[in-house]
Each structure stands twice: as structure tokens, then as C-alpha cells.
Amino acid sequence: MGFRSDFLWGGAVAAHQLEGSWNEDGKGISIADVMTAGANGVPRRITDGVVEGENYPNHEAIDFYHHYKEDIAMMAEMGFKCFRTSIAWTRIFPNGDDKEPNEAGLQFYDNLFDECLKYGIQPVVTLCHFELPYHLVTEYGGFRNRKCIDFFVKFAKTCFERYKKKVKYWMTFNEINNQADYTQHNLLQESGILLKDGDNPEKLMYQAAHYELVASAMAVKAGHVINPDFMIGCMISMCPVYPATCNPEDVMCSVGAMHQKYWFADVHVRGYYPAYMEKLFERKNYKLDRTEEDMRILKEGAVDYIAFSYYMSMAVKNKENNAAFDYNNNSYVRNEYVDVSDWGWPIDSMGLRYALNWFYDRYQIPMMVVENGLGAYDKKMPDDTVDDYYRIDYLKNHIAAMRDAVNMDGVDLLGYTMWAPIDIVSASTGEMDKRYGFIYVDKNNAGEGTLKRSKKKSFYWYKKVIETNGQEL
Ligand code: BG6
């Protein structure tokens, strides 16, 4: 009973949130480089290129680019079996449409992966984690343009070829389904889209997501030719949507909300659009550019496993006069049964077991939990430690729920990479003070600090968890 003996324990990060060196060694500008620092409850702004005098937290981040040896050594000390990170697209193809890759960028990831492998840590790699080249946004309109499929596939193939002996587990687009709400922030992060007057953001999102799904399927197929042992997955942001009550209307409404958020997974895994999406396109009269060739590609490029992030669950109530249970006509409500974090994110460990069951009932393929963690305000003590018992509590409860899903429900789980083993820049707010790490980094929201790394209490706790393969929590 318990996790498999080769269970992949580790941690997850994304290049733009920790590397820094935004314009070093030939790196181009990515969409993360034009996002300013926000704050708790204050959204980040998107500037027109890099503007002098603005505060861009990703430009330096925690300078992992120069500290990676020290940081990987600390992860090795915790006993990591794997380390999930992304390859910054703009280190490899600075503009996205370049003819040749940038050798200095490729070399950086060779060095990083070698450093991991030296300690027996497997790199687990996301190809596109909110890191589109900014040039693709300004010149092509991001994934509103079919041409981006080829740019992505070229990038993916270049990485597969270069690292085929060093990386086995890959994922294509991070949290591809975040854009289901088609807000400007998420459309830019996922698809490189800046909205213009006259755009229908919802339709645009469906079109861009279609191109990304085709690009992902093409990458999966190409990757299997390059190395048949590759495991190439999708990456879904999973926040299960519960009905707020057992009123059948709320229950049906939650089915609709789940469709809206998770149709992306249906296409990734099954290789075709679910009937409810075809009906939705019909109802809305959305005639998307989806060719027969695309449909064939989707079938041939179904993913090998499902990687997903899990932070929270949600609850939904049907709105009056929503007899058709149509999307976007429901209300998300506070779930009284669960607490929330300082950033208002519901804390629901049981929801992780629910999510694992939901995926496994639906698809029966292996899964990996590639993000799960608590963003919190940490207080450093005079002796340089942090007593982050709240983080230990959060992770303990979630790992216990995951263990139940394995032991009692029999789900097929490959690994767990908590987010994020070291404090990094928050993706949604750009803050440093929204900390997730086992390793504290001395830097604040204003960008001040020595960047010195120190171990929190949770560092020693997670080491024990890995040592006992999740038996001792
Ligand atoms: C996920 C992203 O949505 O959540 C990460 O894949 C992100 O990039 C993480 O950092 C936590 O969100 P935040 O906004 O607290 O950094």
C-alpha cells in the first residue's frame, strides 16, 4: 500500500518566475517581461513593450540563472527525484520566428539538466509556461494566428532533439484551460493575445485554443518519433466546480461549469471535441477554422498522461432565468465548508482526491500532480529560519488526500511536484511576498534584498516525506 516505489517526488517552477537574466545571452523579450508588479488584489499591468521606469519583477526574479547550482543542491538535499521547470522559449528562439535556435540558450538548459542528473534528479519539462515570445504577439497576434502552430512545433522539436537523452517527461502548454474565462490577463498568458476593439474574446479564445491543441498534438507526434520512450502530457489547471447546493439546478450548473473549464482535457486526451462543445459552437454560431487535417492531427497526437495543477475548488450556483444552464450565466459563490488563503484561494485538500478521481474515471491514463502549494506571508526569524507550520499543514493534508486516492480509489499516479520549492515571483500578481517555498529567498515586492537563500521549517519536513515515500507526513 502506498505510492509506487519510483514515485516522482519533487517541486515545480517556471523559467520566467525564477531565472531572471531576461535579456542575457541572446534571450528575447517574452510576454512575462512586459508585465508589471501587481499586489494582493491589484492586477498586473501589461505595458507596450519594455518601458523604462516600470517595475518588471520577472526581469531579475530570483536570479536562478546564476544561482541554479546552489538551488539544485538544496533540492538534492531534500531528496528530490524530479524537478519540474520550463524552457524559456525566448532563450531558444528569441523572437519566436527565428530560423536558427540560440546556442547559448540551449546550452543553459544542458547545464541545468546535467546539474539535476548529477544528483539523480529527473528534469520534468514544460514547453510553454506563460512564456510566448513577445514578438509573436506584436507581429502575428499570438495564437489568433495559425502560423504560431509551426513556430511552437519547431521550438518543441528543437528541445526534444537536444534533450532527448536527458528528459523523459514533457508537457506542452501550461494550464491551457486558464483562458476559459477569456480575461485579458489569461488570454495574454496562454495565447499571446492582446484584445482589440471589435474582438469577440470568447470566440477568439476558442480559436486560439484550437490552434494550441493542434500544435500540442503535432508536438506529441513528433516527440514520439524522436524518442519513443518520451511521456508527453497536457497540463490542466484543475479547480473542481462543486454545486453550491444539492438543488438539481445548481448540480446541472456545475456540470456546465466543468464543461467550460475542462473540454480542453477532453480534446488533449481523447483526440476529438466532445459533443457538448460541438453543440455550443452550433448554438453560438461560432464557425471556427478547424480543418479535417486538424481533426486527424488531434487524434494522432493524444497525450500520454495528464499533468495538472491543484490549488483550490470552487462552488457554483445557478442564476435565475438560466434554464439552459448556459456558461457564463452562473454565479461562483463562497464555499462555507472550506477556509481561504490570504489571497482568497479556497483551501480544500479533499478536492485533490476528488480531482484525481474525476480525471481517472473519465480517462484512465496515468496522472501527475505537477503543482500544489500554499502562497502565504512568511516571517523570517532572527536566526534566518521561518516557522511555516501553515504550509506544512496545507501540504500534509493534500498529500494525505492524494494517498487516499492511490490506496483506496486506485488512481494511477506517477508523481507529485509541489509548487514551488523555492520562493519565486507570483504569476498572477507579480509579488515576491506571496511565498510558496521550502527555501526562503531574501527579496521583497519592491525588488530589494540580498537574494540569500535559507531553509524554512518545511524544508526538513518535506525531506522526511520523500525519505519515507509519503508514509510519514
Ligand atoms: C499556476 C501557474 O496557475 O499557479 C504558476 O502555473 C503560478 O505559474 C501558480 O505561479 C501559483 O499562482 P500565483 O499567482 O500564486 O503565482
Residues whose N, C-alpha, C, O or C-beta is under 5 A from the ligand:
A	BS01	BG6	A14 G375 V425 S426 A427 S428 T429
